[in-house]
Amino acid sequence: MMKMDILEVVNIKNKTILLIDDEVNVREIVELCLKDLAGWNVLTVDSPLAGLPSVVGNSLDAIVLDISIGGIDSFKFIDKLRNHPKTQAIPIVLLSARVRWLDSQILRKYQIAGVILKPFDPVKLPAQIAKLLNWDYSIPNSNF
């Protein structure tokens, strides 16, 4: 008999996420997972600087940011968001291979909702993001 894993299903539709990652392959995988598995709208850019117009020009529910893209620029970007009335409350999830050095003090200072380390499981990514943002998610009933 084949064992089947039960996937967590995100129950929140119509969310708009800004994804900022400089790796094309990672951007494509994350975008597809968030669109196909969670049903979210995903805007993508390759740098924090390129992300500024998207943040101001759209009604975003969250930002998923690869902090390894020019670390200093990423924190300047977050600082700008936190100091602007229109963007200060947008939750940010960091997605990166290089965030192991971040401590809870830095996360609090920049009001980071959470961190997901690369490599990540693309299938579980929407549920991980939903958990970090305190969005509802559930495990579907199984009749296996």
C-alpha positions in Angstrom: 0.0 0.0 0.0 1.3 3.4 -0.9 1.8 5.9 1.9 0.5 9.4 1.1 1.5 12.5 2.9 -1.2 14.9 4.0 -0.5 18.4 2.9 -1.6 21.5 4.8 -4.0 23.6 2.8 -4.1 27.3 3.1 -7.6 28.6 3.4 -6.9 32.2 2.6 -7.6 33.4 -1.0 -7.2 36.8 -2.6 -3.9 37.6 -0.8 -1.3 39.6 -2.6 2.3 38.8 -1.9 5.4 40.7 -3.1 8.3 38.3 -3.7 11.8 39.8 -3.8 14.5 37.4 -4.8 17.4 37.8 -7.1 17.5 34.2 -8.2 15.3 33.6 -11.2 14.7 29.9 -10.5 13.8 30.5 -6.9 11.4 33.3 -7.9 9.7 31.1 -10.4 9.3 28.2 -7.9 8.1 30.3 -5.1 5.7 32.2 -7.4 4.2 29.0 -8.8 3.8 27.4 -5.3 2.1 30.5 -3.8 -0.2 30.9 -6.9 -1.0 27.2 -7.5 -1.1 25.8 -4.0 -2.4 28.8 -2.0 -4.3 30.8 -4.8 -2.5 34.0 -3.9 -1.6 36.8 -6.3 2.2 37.1 -6.5 4.2 40.1 -7.7 7.9 39.4 -8.3 10.9 41.7 -8.4 14.7 40.9 -8.3 15.9 43.5 -5.8 14.6 45.5 -2.8 15.1 48.7 -4.9 12.9 47.4 -7.7 10.4 46.4 -5.0 9.7 49.9 -3.7 7.3 51.0 -6.4 5.4 47.7 -6.0 5.0 48.2 -2.3 3.7 51.7 -2.7 1.6 51.1 -5.8 -0.2 47.9 -4.6 -2.3 46.8 -1.7 0.0 44.1 -0.3 -0.8 41.5 2.4 2.8 40.4 2.9 6.3 40.6 1.5 8.6 37.6 1.1 12.2 38.9 0.9 15.4 37.1 0.3 17.6 38.9 2.8 20.9 37.6 1.1 20.5 40.0 -1.7 22.9 42.8 -0.7 22.1 42.4 3.0 22.6 46.0 3.9 20.2 47.1 1.0 17.6 44.7 2.3 17.7 46.2 5.8 17.6 49.7 4.3 14.5 48.6 2.3 12.8 47.2 5.4 13.7 50.4 7.3 12.1 52.5 4.6 9.0 50.4 4.8 8.7 50.6 8.5 9.1 54.4 8.4 6.4 55.0 5.8 2.8 55.2 7.1 1.4 53.4 4.1 3.8 50.4 4.3 4.8 50.2 8.0 2.3 47.4 8.9 3.0 45.1 5.9 4.3 41.8 7.4 7.7 40.6 6.1 8.9 37.0 5.9 12.5 36.4 5.2 13.5 33.6 2.8 17.2 33.0 2.8 20.1 30.6 3.2 22.1 33.3 5.0 19.9 34.4 7.9 21.3 32.0 10.5 23.1 35.0 12.1 19.8 36.9 12.7 18.8 37.0 16.4 15.4 37.8 17.9 16.5 41.3 18.7 17.1 42.1 15.0 13.8 40.4 14.0 11.9 42.6 16.6 13.7 45.7 15.5 12.7 45.3 11.9 9.3 43.7 12.8 10.0 40.6 10.8 7.2 38.0 11.0 9.5 35.1 10.6 12.3 33.4 8.7 12.2 30.4 6.3 15.6 28.9 5.5 16.7 27.8 2.1 16.6 25.1 0.9 12.8 24.9 1.6 10.1 22.4 0.6 8.1 24.2 -2.1 5.0 22.2 -1.3 5.0 23.2 2.3 6.0 26.9 1.7 2.4 28.4 1.6 1.5 26.8 4.9 4.8 27.9 6.4 4.2 31.5 5.3 0.6 31.3 6.5 1.7 30.1 10.0 4.3 32.9 10.3 1.7 35.5 9.4 -1.0 33.9 11.6 -3.2 33.3 8.6 -5.7 30.4 8.9 -4.6 27.0 7.4 -5.8 23.5 8.0 -5.0 19.9 7.2 -7.7 18.4 5.0 -9.7 15.4 6.2 -8.1 12.2 5.1 -9.9 9.0 4.2 -6.8 6.9 3.5 
